[in-house]
């Protein structure tokens, strides 16, 4: 983690509590149902995350290859891109951009 911070890549990193302390909300049309943890498919659960800002998937892969194995045996680290405004093209109108910026400012004010 130190190396990632020094390189200016790391934006956030957090571990997650066990699924036994969580819940899932299932969506079916307009209906919602809540499923309390512990979840059966534990081998596919997310245990934590890093949020990095890199130039490409290839760069992210190179950083992950340098990470220590998080478990004693086999494990995987999944790499996913976060959507940015530019990804939505013309559908993300100036009005929607302004609304998004307002919400982000409100969130920042709530959690300084």
C-alpha positions in Angstrom: 0.0 0.0 0.0 2.8 2.4 0.8 4.2 2.0 -2.7 0.8 2.7 -4.2 0.4 5.8 -2.1 3.9 7.1 -3.0 3.2 6.6 -6.7 0.0 8.6 -6.4 -2.2 5.7 -7.6 -4.2 4.9 -4.4 -7.4 6.9 -3.9 -9.0 4.6 -1.2 -8.6 1.2 0.4 -10.9 -0.5 2.9 -11.6 -3.9 4.3 -15.2 -5.2 4.7 -16.8 -6.9 7.6 -17.8 -10.5 7.2 -20.9 -11.3 5.2 -22.6 -12.6 8.4 -22.9 -8.9 9.4 -24.3 -7.8 6.1 -27.4 -8.1 4.0 -28.4 -8.2 0.4 -31.4 -6.5 -1.1 -33.0 -8.5 -4.0 -34.8 -6.6 -6.7 -37.7 -8.2 -8.7 -39.6 -5.5 -10.6 -41.0 -3.2 -8.0 -40.7 -5.7 -5.2 -37.7 -5.8 -2.7 -36.7 -8.5 -0.4 -33.9 -8.6 2.2 -31.6 -11.5 2.7 -29.6 -11.5 5.9 -25.9 -12.7 5.8 -24.1 -15.2 6.1 -24.2 -15.9 2.3 -23.7 -19.4 0.9 -21.3 -18.5 -2.0 -18.6 -17.2 0.3 -15.9 -18.0 -2.2 -17.2 -15.3 -4.4 -17.6 -12.5 -1.8 -15.7 -9.3 -1.9 -13.4 -8.9 1.2 -12.3 -5.4 0.5 -11.3 -2.9 -2.2 -8.7 -0.6 -3.4 -9.6 2.4 -5.5 -6.8 3.5 -7.8 -6.4 6.0 -10.5 -4.4 4.6 -13.3 -4.1 5.3 -17.1 -5.2 1.8 -18.3 -6.2 -1.7 -17.4 -2.7 -2.8 -18.3 -1.3 -0.5 -15.6 -3.8 -1.8 -13.1 -2.8 -5.3 -13.9 0.9 -4.5 -13.4 0.2 -3.0 -10.0 -1.9 -6.1 -8.9 0.8 -8.4 -10.0 3.1 -6.7 -7.4 0.5 -7.2 -4.6 1.1 -9.9 -2.0 -1.2 -12.9 -2.2 -4.0 -12.0 0.3 -4.5 -15.6 1.4 -2.2 -18.6 2.1 -3.6 -20.7 -0.9 -5.0 -19.6 -4.2 -6.9 -16.3 -4.5 -7.9 -13.7 -7.0 -8.0 -10.0 -7.2 -10.7 -8.7 -9.6 -10.1 -5.5 -11.4 -13.0 -3.3 -12.4 -13.2 0.2 -13.8 -15.3 2.9 -12.1 -17.6 4.9 -14.5 -16.7 8.4 -15.1 -18.8 11.2 -16.6 -17.1 10.9 -20.0 -18.2 7.2 -20.3 -21.9 8.3 -20.7 -21.4 10.5 -23.7 -24.1 12.9 -24.9 -26.7 11.2 -22.6 -24.9 12.9 -19.7 -26.3 16.3 -20.4 -25.0 19.6 -18.9 -28.1 19.5 -16.6 -27.3 16.0 -15.4 -23.6 17.0 -14.9 -24.7 20.0 -12.8 -27.0 17.7 -10.7 -24.1 15.2 -10.2 -21.7 18.0 -9.1 -24.3 19.3 -6.7 -24.8 15.9 -5.1 -21.0 15.4 -4.8 -20.6 18.7 -3.1 -23.4 17.9 -0.7 -21.8 14.5 0.2 -18.4 16.2 0.7 -20.0 18.7 3.0 -21.6 15.9 5.0 -18.4 14.0 5.4 -15.5 16.4 5.6 
